[in-house]
Amino acid sequence: MEQTPNESIALLIDADNAPAGKIEFIFSELASHGKVNIRRAYGNWKKQGLSGWEKVLHDHAIQPSQHFDLIKGKNASDIGLVIEAMDILYTKSVDTFCLVSSDCDFTPLVLRLRADGKQVIGFGGQKTPEPFINGCTKFLYLDEVEKSPSTPDKKKAPAKPFKASAKLIYTLRSAVQATEDEDGWAPLGPVGAHISNQGPFDHRTYGFSKLSGLFKAIDQFEVEELQNGNRLAVRVRFKGPAKPDKARARKS
C-alpha cells in the first residue's frame, strides 16, 4: 500500500503577485507532499485588486496578513512574508516551505531555507526570474495550468511538434547517463530522482503529464515499457554515442 505523505508544509502567498484562481491547483499539488498546516497570505487587503482573494481565503482557511503601503507604489508585504518565514523556520516543525510569487526579491529567502535543509516549492508565472526559480527545490508555472475539463474549447488547435531546448536535452541526457547500466538503459524512477536533485524540474512545465511522455517526444531518446507482474517498468536510453570510458570497457 502506498504511504500518505506526512510532511508539514508552510504555505506563504504573496497575494500581490499571485492569482487567486490557481489556488485549487496549488493545494492539489501540495497534497502529494504532505499537510499544509500553516496557510498565510500577505498583502494590502484594502486594495481593490486583491478582492478576488476574499472567498479563496475563507474557503481554504488561509490567514490573511495585512500590510499597508508604506509609500505609493511600495508595500510592506514582502518583508512581512520574509520575517514570518524566518519565525516559522526557527519556532515551528516544518519540512517544506511553499512560496507563491513571481517576485525575485524572495530569492535570498529561498536560499536561506534551502541552506537549513528545507524543501522549497515555488509557484509563479512565466515572468518569474530564473534566480528565484533555480533556487527552489521544485517550481511550477501557474500560467501553464490547463483549463478545467468542463470548459470545452470551441476549436482545438492541432498539437505542435515538441521542440526541446539544448539545455533540456543536456539535463535529460546527463540524468540517463548517470543512472544507466552497461547497455545504456536507465530505469525511469532513478532518472527522475537524479533530475530533481539537479534543480527545480517538472515535466508538466513542458506539457507532459508523465516524464516518460517527455522522453518519448524527443527523438534522441528511446523509451521501453516492460511488464513486470502487475507493474509496468519503464526505462530510457540515449540514442547517441556512449561515454568514452564505457565504450572502451565494452570493446575490451
N, C-alpha and C positions, 0 to 999 in steps of 0.2 A: 504494500500500500504506500502511495506517495505521501510524504510528510508535508504538513502545512507549514509554510514559513512562519517563524516566530520572532523575527527581528522587530525591534522597537524603532519606529520611524518618526522623525520630526518634520512636518510639512510646513515650510515657510514660504509665503506667497508675497511677491512684490506686485500688489494689485495694480499699480500704475503701469506696469509693463507685462501684464498677463491677461489673457482673455478669459472671462468668466465662463464662456460657453464650452471650454475644454475641460472643465473640472471632472466630468464623468470619466473621461479617458485617463486623467491623472490618477484618480483613485483606483481605476481598474488595473492600471499598470503597477501601482504600489502594492496592490493586494497580492501580487506574486512574490513580493519581497518580505512582507510582514504586516504588522498592525500599525496604523497611523495613530499613535497615541497623543501626539501634540499637533494641533492644527491652528495655525495663525496666519492672518493676512494683514498686510501693512499698507496704509495709505491715508490720504486726507478724505475721509468719508463725506465731507461736506461738498466735495466736487461732484458736479452732475455726471461727469464721465465715469464715475465709479458706481453709478446707480444700478447697473446690471449685476453687481456683485451681491446686492442685498438678499435676494432669495437664495442664492447659492450658499451664502454664509449660514443661513438658517437651516437649509436642507441638509447640509453636511457638517453641522456643528463646528464650524470654523470660527475661531475667536478673532474678531476684528481689533486691530490696534490702531488707534487714532494718532496721526502725526500731522499737525498743521504746517502749511507752507511758511517757512521762516522768512523768505523774501519772495517776490514774484518770480515764478519760474524755477524755484528751488525748494524742494520739500525735505523733510527730515526722515522720511520713511526708510530710506536706505540704511542710514546709520542706526536707526531703531532696530531694523531687522538684524544687523550685524551684532549689535550689543546683546540682543536676546539669544542669538545663535550661540554666542560665547558663554552666556549664562547657562544655556542648556548643556553645552559641552562639558562644563565643569560641575554642574549640580544634578543632572539627570542621567539615567542609564539609557542612552540612545545609541543604537548601532549604525543607523543610516539617517542622513540629512537629505531632504528633498528641497531644492531651491527652484522656485518657479519665477523666472525672469529672463529678460533678454539683455540685461544690463551688465556690461563688462566690469563695472565697479565692484562686483561681488567676487571677482577672481581671487584676490588675496584671501578672502574668507574661505573659499573653496580649498585653496592650497593649505591653509591652516588646519582645516578639518581633516583633510587627507593626511597631513603630517601626523595627526593624532590617531591615525588608524581607522578613521571613519569612512564609510562609503558615502559618496555624494552623487545623487541622481539629479540631473538638471532637466528642466523643461523650458523651452523658449521658442522663439521664431527663427526663421532662416536668417534674419538680420543679426542674430547673436554673434558677437565677435569670437574668433577662434580661441583666444586665450582662455575665455570662460568655458567654452565647450571642451577644450583639451584638458582642462583642469579636473573636470568631473569624471567620476568612475563610469558613468553612463549618461548620455544626453539624448533626449528625444525632441524632435521638432513638432511643435503643436500645430503649425500651419500645414503639416503633411498628414494630419489625421484625416482619414477618409470620411466622407459624408455618411450620415446614417442610412442603412439599407432601406429604410422606409421612405427615403426621399429619392424617387426614381429620376434618372436623367432622361431628358426628352430625347436627346440624341447622344449616344455613346460613341465617342471617337475611337477609331481603331488604335490598338496599343502600339506605341512607338518602340522600335528596337532599342534595347538597353545598351547604352554605351558606358563602359566602365572607365574611370579615370586611371591614369598610371599609378597614382597614389593608392587607389583602392586595390588594384591588381597586385601591387607590391605587398600590401597588408595581407591579402588573402594568400598569396604565394608563400610569403615568409612563414605564415602560420602552418600551412600544409607541410612545408619542408622541415619545420621544427618538430613535427609530430609523425612524420611518415615512416613506414617500415622500409625494408631493403628493396621492395619493389616499387616504392614511391607512393603507396596508398596510405592515407591517413584517416582515422575514424573521425567523423564529423564532430562528435562531442568534444574531444580534446582540441580540435581545431578551433571551435567556437570559444572554448575557455582561453586558449592562447591569444586569440584576437581581443577578447575582453580585457585581458591583462595588459595589453599594449595601450589601450585608450578607450574613449567613450564611443565604441562602435555599436551600431544596431542595424540589422539588415532591413528592418521596416522603414528606415530612413530612405532606402533606395526603392521602396515599393514592393518588397517581398515579405510575405507572411512567415516564410521559413528561410533559414540560412541556406539550405540545400537548393532552394529556388534561385537564390542569388548566384550560387556557383554554376547552376545549370544554364543561366542566362549568359555566362561568359565562356566563349568557345575555347579559351586557353585551359579550361579545366574539364575533366570528365568525372561524372558522378555515378556511383554504383550503389544500388539498393539490394541488400541481401536479406532474405527471410531467415531469421534465427528463432525457430519455435514460434511463439506468439509476438515476437518483437521484430521490428524492421531495422536492420543495421544499415547505416548509410556511411559510405566512405568516399573520399575525393582524392583526385590525383592531378598534379600539374602536368600538362602535356609537353612542356618544354624540356630542355636537356637537364639531366640530373646534376647535382652539385659535383664539382670535380673530385672531391675526396671519395664520394660514394661511387662515382663512375669508375675510379681506379680500383676500388675494392671489388666491384663486380667483375672487372676484367681478370683480376687475379684469382 
